[in-house]
Amino acid sequence: MDAPRSLRLTIVAVLAALAAPVAHAGDADLQAIEGDKENGPPFFGEATNVKGMRPLEGVRIRAQVKGQPLPVFVNTNDEGRFSLRGFGKSVDPESVDIQCAMDGYHLLDLTRRRVSKAADAATVVECLFEKR
């Protein structure tokens, strides 16, 4: 009997997370972003096509602090990675809504996790897509 679709997607997302390099995140060096304590906890991540687990360039990442009027947009680079500086020391990363979208693709799963329990720990976001 085959595993349910949600279980298969979870397994694929976990494998992608384990295989993802973390030395660089988008256009900025992760160490530089994490070293910027003035802007609060950063966000970084990647977008992947489930077929072949290939990175997706040009995925539109939308981040918006809940209750704030203007979102922030970035696109993934040619390695499928992106990064965002924090939204301020007083902003709880859990209050930041993250969305991923790309024309011609369907978002299967969006996962986010803090790299540690520290108050200034980065949040890792992973977007898993399939072609329509």
N, C-alpha and C positions, 0 to 999 in steps of 0.2 A: 504494500500500500504506500502511495506517495505521501510525503509530508505536506501539510497544508501550505498554501501559498504564503501566508503571513510568516510561518516558520522559515520557509526557504528564503524569503526576503530578509529576515532578521539574521540568518546565517550569513548571507551574502554581505550585508552591511557590516557585520562584525569582522568578517574576513578582510573587507576593504579597509576598515579602521586599523587592523593590525598590520596591513601591508603598506599603509600610507607613511611616507617619509615626513618628518616634522622639522627638518633643518630650515626650510624656507616656507613662507606662507604668502602666496600671491606676490605682489611687487615689493614687499618689505621683508627684511630679515626678521624672523620671529624673535630673536634676541633683542633687537632694537625696539620692537613693539612691546615685549614684556618688560623691558627696561624703562618704559615710559610710564611712570607711576602717577603722573599728573592727570592723565586722562581716564584713569580707572581701568578695570580689567578688559583686555583686548579680546577680539573674536578672530578666529582663523579657521580655514577648512578647505574642503575641496568638493568638486562635483565629478561624478563618475557615471559612465554608461555601463549598465549592468551587463550588456553583451561585451564580453572580453575585458570587463573592468578597466576600460580605457578612460583617461581624463577627458573632460569636456571643456573646451575653451569657449568663452563668451556667455557663460551662464550668468543670468542676472540675479544678483543677491540683493535682497531688500531687507534692511534692518530698521526697525522703528521702536523707539521707547514708547511703551504703552502710555497713552494720555498726551503724547506730544504730537503736534500737527504735521511735522515734516519727516519723512523717512530719509535714510541714506542709502544710496545705490552704489554697488561696485560690480564689476564683471570678473569672472575667473580668467586667469592668464592661460598661456598655451600649455601649461602643465595641469590645468584644471583647478588651480589653487587661488585663494583670495585671502585678504586680511582686512581687518577693521580695527582702528584704534578704539579705545574705550569711549564710553559716552559720559564720563565724569565719575569722580570718586563716589558721589552720592547715589549713583544709579546702580540698582541691583541688576546683575546680568540676566536674572530670571524675568525681569520686566521688559527685556528687549525681545521683540517678535522678529524672527528671522524667516524669510521665505526665499525659495529658489525657483527660478523659472527659465525655460528655454523653448523657443519656438520649435515645433516638430518633435518635442520630447514630452513624456509624461513623468511627473515626479512620483517615484515609487515609495521613497522613504526619506525623511529628514531626521537625522539624529543630532543631538547636541549633548555635550558633557563637559564638565569643568575638569581641568587637568589635575586639580588638587582641591582640598577643602579651604585653602588660604583665601582670604577676602579679596586679594588682588589676582587670583588665578585666572588664566585665560580660559575661554570657552571654545571648544572644538566643535565645528559644525560640518556634517557630511551630508551631501545631497546625492541620492542614488536615482538615476533616470533610466527610462527605456524609450527607444525610438517608437513613435506612433505608427 
